[in-house]
Amino acid sequence: MLRIICMVINYVYEIIYMAIFACFEIYQSRGIYHLYKIPSPTSNPQFHPGFSPHANKISQAMNYKSHHTPIIFLTPAFSQSMATLWNSALWVLCLLVLCLAADGYGESTCDLYKGNWVRDDSYPHYRSCRFLEKAFDCQGNGRPDHDYMKYRWQPGDCNMTRFNGRDFLTRFKGKKVLFVGDSLSLNQWQSLTCMLYNSVPRTKYTLFRSGGLSTFTFKEYNLQLSFDRNPFIVDIVRTDAGRALVLDSVNGSRQLWEDNDVLIFDSWHWWLHTGRKQPWDFIQMGGLTMRDMDRLSAYEIALKTWAEWANSSIDPAKTKVFFQGVSPDHANCSAQREPLRGVDHYRDPAEEVLEKVIGSMDKMLVRLLNVNEMSRARKDGHPSVYGLGGHRGMDCTHWCLAGVPDTWNELLYATLIRE
């Protein structure tokens, strides 16, 4: 609504501005002002038909470089008429400036996460990406439809800044950006590398992998974009008794984290794994050792450990920290071609825990990328049978690229440049 009001005020200003110049033509024909053509004092002064004879006297008193310089002399009637129009224009211009300022303020304060998915045929940001993981390459895996890539997120109260890859690379030249988490964090990291590379497709880059750490470097910009596979965030250590999930320690990772300018964390899905998919044998906390415990409670303890590290080690003036909201999965996503309509406001218990922990922290220290609710409508964005497992299994957890994680990175970019 505010943007519409600003547009109306702008149109009114343009109309008044055009009216001022139209009045010159009308008033000249009615003799309300006189136009003199002033000859050079070095030339022979002549009376010009249609102009006042006073021009000859003025030309002798003034030294002009050109031989015929047009000058407008106003009569009182013209001055009064034009003053009224100019005053109107100035008032409308002031309103326009105030309105645009308020509109900018609205963009900086509106909730980017409340809105709707709208079709936009200018999307996606990229159609192919040479270093894309097979698990996310739905088109390469044979997905026949394309509509799922043509939706953008539209906040309800403002327009979100469109992603500009060159601007991102320039702003963060010489910086280090690190994603920490599970395969959903990998999903977002791959999305951002593809979005940035697409903006400078001939740029030189390196992609280096060592253990659970992958680093993509844009050499021209000296920008490092890394992913640290760490699905629990807290430490897993090997002991004589087996692998221990240590809920009150991040000592094994903090040195890596603290060497970055932007950090994006993610954790939850691996907390639900059991059996052979569970990468730990027992849980440790303080002097206690447990075979297992309530997973949601363990998740909350781990988040609080991470929060203590952030509170004690992060300088928000130097390092920007984000936590990716819990990415939703769906029980079945087969043959879904468009976003869901009328999604209920279900509150994921893990998301509630995450919001509670981050809500207890300094708001300038950590920002929540609140992607849970907006992503629940995108049942169409999962790989389904066009993921890593193909038709042997249906993937309704990860996301096709190009796709939904691109929007997460648009939100990341919008937040970074807004601050």
SVG drawing of the C-alpha trace seen along z (x, -y; Angstrom):
<svg xmlns="http://www.w3.org/2000/svg" viewBox="-6 -51 48 102">
<polyline fill="none" stroke="black" stroke-width="0.4" points="0.0,0.0 2.8,-2.4 4.5,-1.8 1.3,-2.5 0.9,-5.8 4.4,-6.8 3.7,-6.0 0.6,-8.2 2.5,-11.1 5.3,-10.7 2.7,-10.9 1.2,-14.1 4.6,-15.7 5.4,-14.8 2.1,-16.3 2.7,-19.6 6.3,-19.7 5.0,-19.3 2.3,-21.9 4.9,-24.5 6.6,-24.2 3.4,-24.1 2.5,-27.4 5.5,-29.0 4.0,-28.4 0.5,-29.5 1.6,-32.6 3.9,-33.7 1.1,-33.6 -1.0,-35.8 1.8,-38.3 2.2,-37.4 5.9,-37.1 8.3,-38.5 11.2,-36.7 14.1,-38.9 16.8,-37.8 20.0,-39.6 22.5,-40.3 26.2,-40.6 27.4,-44.1 30.1,-43.7 27.4,-43.3 25.0,-46.0 22.0,-46.0 18.8,-45.5 15.1,-45.5 13.7,-42.0 10.1,-41.7 8.0,-40.2 10.4,-41.3 10.5,-44.4 12.6,-47.3 14.1,-47.4 16.3,-44.5 18.6,-46.8 19.3,-48.8 20.0,-45.7 22.3,-44.2 24.5,-47.3 24.8,-47.0 25.7,-43.3 28.6,-41.4 27.5,-38.1 29.7,-35.5 27.1,-34.4 25.4,-36.7 21.9,-35.7 21.2,-34.6 17.5,-34.1 16.5,-35.7 13.1,-35.4 11.9,-38.5 8.9,-37.8 5.9,-40.1 4.2,-40.2 1.2,-38.3 3.5,-35.5 5.5,-35.4 2.4,-35.0 1.0,-32.2 4.3,-30.3 5.0,-30.8 1.7,-28.9 2.7,-26.0 6.3,-25.9 5.0,-25.8 2.7,-23.0 5.5,-21.1 7.8,-21.6 5.1,-20.3 4.4,-17.3 8.2,-16.6 8.6,-16.8 5.8,-14.3 7.4,-12.1 10.8,-12.1 9.2,-11.4 7.1,-8.6 10.1,-6.9 12.0,-7.2 9.2,-5.5 9.0,-2.9 12.7,-2.1 12.2,-2.0 9.4,0.5 11.6,2.7 14.2,2.7 11.8,3.6 9.2,5.9 9.1,9.6 10.7,11.2 9.4,14.6 5.7,13.8 4.4,13.9 3.6,16.2 5.1,18.0 4.4,16.3 5.2,17.5 8.0,15.6 9.1,16.7 12.4,14.9 13.5,17.6 15.5,19.7 18.9,18.0 20.6,20.8 19.6,23.8 22.7,25.9 25.7,26.1 28.8,28.1 29.6,29.0 26.1,29.9 25.8,33.0 23.8,35.8 21.4,35.9 20.2,32.3 20.4,32.4 16.8,33.3 16.9,32.2 20.1,34.2 18.3,37.2 15.5,37.0 12.8,34.8 10.5,33.8 8.8,30.7 10.3,27.3 7.6,25.2 8.9,25.9 11.9,23.7 9.8,20.7 8.5,19.6 9.9,16.8 9.1,15.7 7.1,12.5 7.0,11.0 3.6,9.5 4.7,6.1 7.7,5.2 9.7,6.3 12.7,8.4 16.0,7.3 16.7,9.5 19.8,11.6 22.8,10.0 25.7,12.4 28.3,9.8 27.4,7.6 27.7,10.5 31.2,11.3 32.2,7.7 30.9,7.1 32.6,10.2 35.8,10.0 38.6,11.5 36.1,13.0 35.3,16.5 31.8,17.9 31.2,21.2 28.1,23.5 28.1,26.0 25.6,28.8 24.1,31.8 23.0,32.5 20.4,29.7 23.3,27.3 25.1,28.9 22.0,28.2 22.2,24.5 25.9,24.3 25.7,25.9 22.8,23.5 24.9,20.4 28.0,21.6 25.8,22.2 24.1,18.8 27.4,17.0 29.2,18.9 26.3,18.2 26.8,14.5 30.4,14.7 30.5,17.9 34.0,17.4 35.6,16.7 38.4,19.1 37.6,21.2 39.0,24.1 37.0,26.8 38.9,28.6 37.6,31.4 39.3,32.8 37.4,35.1 34.1,33.4 35.3,30.0 34.6,28.7 35.9,25.3 34.9,23.5 37.1,20.4 36.4,17.7 40.0,16.8 39.3,13.4 37.5,12.3 39.5,14.4 36.2,15.4 36.1,18.8 32.7,20.5 33.0,23.7 30.9,26.5 31.7,28.4 29.8,31.6 28.9,31.6 25.2,32.6 25.1,32.4 27.3,29.3 28.6,30.6 31.5,33.0 31.6,36.7 34.8,38.3 36.2,41.8 36.9,43.5 37.9,46.9 34.2,47.7 33.1,46.4 31.9,43.2 30.6,40.5 28.2,37.7 29.4,35.0 26.5,32.6 28.4,30.0 31.5,29.5 32.2,27.8 36.0,27.8 36.6,30.0 35.1,27.4 35.3,24.0 38.7,23.1 37.4,23.7 34.3,21.7 36.0,18.7 38.2,18.2 35.2,17.0 33.4,13.8 29.9,15.3 28.6,18.5 25.4,20.4 24.6,23.3 22.1,26.1 21.1,29.1 18.2,31.5 17.5,34.2 20.4,36.5 19.2,36.3 16.4,38.7 18.7,41.4 18.9,44.8 20.6,48.1 23.3,48.2 22.6,44.6 23.4,43.4 27.0,42.2 27.5,42.4 27.2,45.2 26.4,43.3 25.9,39.8 28.1,37.9 27.3,34.8 29.5,33.6 30.3,36.7 27.3,38.6 27.2,41.3 23.9,42.5 23.1,45.1 20.4,42.8 17.9,40.1 15.0,38.1 16.3,36.8 14.5,33.4 15.9,32.8 19.4,33.7 19.0,31.4 18.1,28.5 21.1,29.2 23.4,29.2 22.0,25.9 22.5,24.3 26.2,25.5 26.5,23.9 24.8,20.7 27.3,20.5 30.2,20.7 28.6,18.0 28.0,15.7 31.6,16.0 33.5,16.1 31.7,14.1 32.1,10.4 29.0,9.4 30.9,6.4 33.3,8.8 31.3,12.0 27.7,12.5 26.1,15.6 22.9,17.3 21.1,20.5 19.1,22.2 15.6,23.0 14.5,26.7 13.9,27.7 10.6,29.5 10.2,32.9 7.1,34.5 5.7,38.0 5.0,38.2 6.0,35.8 5.4,37.8 4.2,36.0 3.8,32.7 4.1,29.9 3.3,26.6 3.3,25.1 0.7,26.2 -2.1,23.7 -3.5,23.0 -0.7,24.7 -1.6,25.1 0.5,23.3 1.9,26.5 4.7,25.8 7.5,28.3 8.7,29.1 12.4,28.9 11.7,25.5 10.2,24.3 13.2,25.5 15.5,23.7 13.5,20.5 13.5,20.6 17.3,21.0 18.0,18.3 15.4,16.0 17.3,16.1 20.5,14.8 21.5,11.3 19.5,10.4 22.5,8.7 24.6,11.9 22.6,14.5 19.8,14.3 17.4,17.1 16.9,18.0 13.3,18.9 12.7,21.1 10.5,23.7 7.0,22.4 7.7,21.0 9.3,24.2 6.4,26.4 4.4,25.2 7.1,26.4 6.2,30.1 6.9,29.8 10.6,28.8 11.8,32.2 13.7,34.5 11.1,37.3 12.3,40.1 14.8,37.8 17.3,37.8 20.3,39.9 18.4,43.1 16.3,42.7 13.2,44.9 14.5,47.1 13.5,44.5 11.6,41.3 13.5,38.3 11.1,35.8 13.7,34.3 16.3,32.6 15.6,30.0 16.2,29.9 18.6,27.3 17.8,24.9 15.0,24.6 13.9,23.7 17.4,23.3 18.0,20.5 15.3,18.6 17.0,19.3 20.1,17.7 18.1,14.7 16.9,14.2 20.5,14.6 21.7,12.0 18.8,9.6 19.6,9.7 23.3,9.2 22.9,6.1 20.1,4.7 22.5,4.6"/>
</svg>
